[in-house]
């Protein structure tokens, strides 16, 4: 079994509090969150949704951070690489979203999840693969290579399982970053 290189460590449930704060800071202007979380309580909805992402990652994948907790990676797979409606129900995300979001926001979230799941099924060649659900660097620490080093350390572990790694991006400006690390369109 391959272990992580020193710039990364695997997170435990006890790490969720600070990991959520990092996600909140790093994803403040994420287009999907802005699309799904609207209204006067949009910030509370975003925080809740990010917390669900961490819970989902702990249950069906692995969470990693760098040594100073300024970068975070959420991986799924290879046993559970897909975000399915059933898994979202089991973790409480969809029922909780129905309770917390008004109908229009809930529908936007549901449409996004259904569309990305469908697209992933169309594109992914290997049934067993790793999926990078999120890579976040605290805004104050961006541009220092922290996300790249964390991703390289976790990719080494993922690729040791001889399963390909996939990701989706919602911000075209990130495409070049991931291509330099070996991801292809």
C-alpha positions as a Python dict, from the first residue, in 0.01 Angstrom:
ca = {
    (1, 'X'): (0, 0, 0),
    (2, 'X'): (135, 337, -104),
    (3, 'X'): (137, 607, 163),
    (4, 'X'): (95, 978, 115),
    (5, 'X'): (391, 1202, 53),
    (6, 'X'): (461, 1443, 341),
    (7, 'X'): (269, 1738, 194),
    (8, 'X'): (-62, 1553, 245),
    (9, 'X'): (-256, 1374, 515),
    (10, 'X'): (-588, 1194, 518),
    (11, 'X'): (-865, 1365, 713),
    (12, 'X'): (-1086, 1216, 982),
    (13, 'X'): (-1437, 1316, 1098),
    (14, 'X'): (-1279, 1534, 1369),
    (15, 'X'): (-1128, 1753, 1093),
    (16, 'X'): (-1465, 1852, 948),
    (17, 'X'): (-1497, 2182, 1137),
    (18, 'X'): (-1184, 2345, 999),
    (19, 'X'): (-1225, 2169, 662),
    (20, 'X'): (-1569, 2326, 629),
    (21, 'X'): (-1425, 2670, 708),
    (22, 'X'): (-1160, 2617, 438),
    (23, 'X'): (-1421, 2506, 184),
    (24, 'X'): (-1640, 2804, 270),
    (25, 'X'): (-1351, 3049, 216),
    (26, 'X'): (-1226, 2875, -98),
    (27, 'X'): (-1565, 2830, -263),
    (28, 'X'): (-1727, 3164, -179),
    (29, 'X'): (-1776, 3253, -546),
    (30, 'X'): (-1812, 2906, -694),
    (31, 'X'): (-2056, 2919, -986),
    (32, 'X'): (-2247, 2603, -891),
    (33, 'X'): (-2301, 2725, -534),
    (34, 'X'): (-2413, 3063, -664),
    (35, 'X'): (-2650, 2891, -908),
    (36, 'X'): (-2805, 2657, -651),
    (37, 'X'): (-2799, 2873, -338),
    (38, 'X'): (-3004, 3188, -383),
    (39, 'X'): (-3211, 3418, -170),
    (40, 'X'): (-3145, 3603, 155),
    (41, 'X'): (-3012, 3288, 324),
    (42, 'X'): (-2782, 3191, 35),
    (43, 'X'): (-2472, 3188, 259),
    (44, 'X'): (-2630, 2944, 507),
    (45, 'X'): (-2736, 2720, 216),
    (46, 'X'): (-2382, 2724, 75),
    (47, 'X'): (-2231, 2628, 412),
    (48, 'X'): (-2481, 2346, 453),
    (49, 'X'): (-2414, 2218, 99),
    (50, 'X'): (-2037, 2228, 153),
    (51, 'X'): (-2079, 2037, 478),
    (52, 'X'): (-2275, 1774, 286),
    (53, 'X'): (-1992, 1751, 33),
    (54, 'X'): (-1748, 1672, 315),
    (55, 'X'): (-1982, 1415, 470),
    (56, 'X'): (-2031, 1254, 128),
    (57, 'X'): (-1653, 1250, 75),
    (58, 'X'): (-1593, 1085, 411),
    (59, 'X'): (-1857, 821, 348),
    (60, 'X'): (-1776, 735, -13),
    (61, 'X'): (-1419, 850, -60),
    (62, 'X'): (-1126, 1020, 106),
    (63, 'X'): (-1047, 1373, 216),
    (64, 'X'): (-689, 1499, 212),
    (65, 'X'): (-524, 1821, 327),
    (66, 'X'): (-177, 1965, 317),
    (67, 'X'): (32, 2007, 632),
    (68, 'X'): (-86, 2359, 718),
    (69, 'X'): (-453, 2290, 632),
    (70, 'X'): (-467, 2551, 356),
    (71, 'X'): (-553, 2309, 75),
    (72, 'X'): (-812, 2030, 62),
    (73, 'X'): (-889, 1752, -187),
    (74, 'X'): (-1203, 1536, -187),
    (75, 'X'): (-1172, 1210, -381),
    (76, 'X'): (-1434, 945, -454),
    (77, 'X'): (-1377, 598, -588),
    (78, 'X'): (-1291, 345, -712),
    (79, 'X'): (-1562, 156, -523),
    (80, 'X'): (-1794, 461, -519),
    (81, 'X'): (-1680, 698, -797),
    (82, 'X'): (-2026, 818, -896),
    (83, 'X'): (-2243, 1070, -717),
    (84, 'X'): (-2579, 897, -755),
    (85, 'X'): (-2924, 1002, -640),
    (86, 'X'): (-2937, 694, -415),
    (87, 'X'): (-2612, 791, -243),
    (88, 'X'): (-2733, 1147, -206),
    (89, 'X'): (-3046, 1014, -39),
    (90, 'X'): (-2843, 788, 194),
    (91, 'X'): (-2624, 1076, 312),
    (92, 'X'): (-2929, 1297, 362),
    (93, 'X'): (-2829, 1559, 106),
    (94, 'X'): (-3142, 1549, -109),
    (95, 'X'): (-3395, 1522, 176),
    (96, 'X'): (-3208, 1794, 366),
    (97, 'X'): (-3194, 2018, 59),
    (98, 'X'): (-3567, 1980, 9),
    (99, 'X'): (-3615, 2097, 367),
    (100, 'X'): (-3363, 2385, 354),
    (101, 'X'): (-3402, 2518, 0),
    (102, 'X'): (-3702, 2677, -162),
    (103, 'X'): (-3838, 2473, -453),
    (104, 'X'): (-3657, 2665, -730),
    (105, 'X'): (-3316, 2629, -559),
    (106, 'X'): (-3381, 2262, -488),
    (107, 'X'): (-3468, 2205, -854),
    (108, 'X'): (-3149, 2380, -969),
    (109, 'X'): (-2942, 2162, -735),
    (110, 'X'): (-3120, 1846, -847),
    (111, 'X'): (-3079, 1935, -1216),
    (112, 'X'): (-2709, 2003, -1166),
    (113, 'X'): (-2656, 1670, -988),
    (114, 'X'): (-2854, 1472, -1245),
    (115, 'X'): (-2677, 1642, -1538),
    (116, 'X'): (-2326, 1592, -1401),
    (117, 'X'): (-2396, 1228, -1316),
    (118, 'X'): (-2530, 1168, -1666),
    (119, 'X'): (-2233, 1344, -1828),
    (120, 'X'): (-1987, 1147, -1620),
    (121, 'X'): (-2149, 819, -1722),
    (122, 'X'): (-2119, 921, -2087),
    (123, 'X'): (-1752, 1020, -2063),
    (124, 'X'): (-1588, 780, -1822),
    (125, 'X'): (-1439, 478, -1997),
    (126, 'X'): (-1339, 276, -1692),
    (127, 'X'): (-1605, 141, -1457),
    (128, 'X'): (-1353, 151, -1171),
    (129, 'X'): (-1197, 496, -1135),
    (130, 'X'): (-1117, 775, -893),
    (131, 'X'): (-1307, 1100, -913),
    (132, 'X'): (-1179, 1433, -780),
    (133, 'X'): (-1493, 1590, -635),
    (134, 'X'): (-1320, 1904, -505),
    (135, 'X'): (-980, 2071, -481),
    (136, 'X'): (-974, 2391, -277),
    (137, 'X'): (-698, 2626, -167),
    (138, 'X'): (-762, 2907, 81),
    (139, 'X'): (-779, 3235, -117),
    (140, 'X'): (-493, 3390, 85),
    (141, 'X'): (-266, 3097, -9),
    (142, 'X'): (-339, 3069, -381),
    (143, 'X'): (-59, 3098, -634),
    (144, 'X'): (201, 2927, -413),
    (145, 'X'): (168, 2576, -559),
    (146, 'X'): (-14, 2431, -258),
    (147, 'X'): (-303, 2287, -458),
    (148, 'X'): (-64, 2142, -716),
    (149, 'X'): (152, 1974, -450),
    (150, 'X'): (-153, 1833, -269),
    (151, 'X'): (-299, 1705, -593),
    (152, 'X'): (32, 1547, -698),
    (153, 'X'): (63, 1370, -361),
    (154, 'X'): (-293, 1237, -374),
    (155, 'X'): (-270, 1144, -742),
    (156, 'X'): (29, 922, -661),
    (157, 'X'): (-185, 731, -412),
    (158, 'X'): (-486, 712, -646),
    (159, 'X'): (-282, 595, -944),
    (160, 'X'): (-115, 322, -737),
    (161, 'X'): (-455, 148, -745),
    (162, 'X'): (-420, 132, -1126),
    (163, 'X'): (-752, 305, -1180),
    (164, 'X'): (-779, 622, -1388),
    (165, 'X'): (-859, 956, -1227),
    (166, 'X'): (-1130, 1192, -1350),
    (167, 'X'): (-1267, 1532, -1256),
    (168, 'X'): (-1519, 1791, -1368),
    (169, 'X'): (-1451, 2162, -1366),
    (170, 'X'): (-1707, 2438, -1360),
    (171, 'X'): (-1458, 2720, -1411),
    (172, 'X'): (-1281, 2719, -1750),
    (173, 'X'): (-990, 2915, -1603),
    (174, 'X'): (-893, 2598, -1411),
    (175, 'X'): (-856, 2385, -1725),
    (176, 'X'): (-490, 2469, -1788),
    (177, 'X'): (-398, 2395, -1424),
    (178, 'X'): (-538, 2040, -1447),
    (179, 'X'): (-397, 1978, -1794),
    (180, 'X'): (-47, 2060, -1667),
    (181, 'X'): (-96, 1788, -1406),
    (182, 'X'): (-179, 1526, -1670),
    (183, 'X'): (-556, 1545, -1699),
    (184, 'X'): (-692, 1541, -2055),
    (185, 'X'): (-1010, 1678, -2207),
}
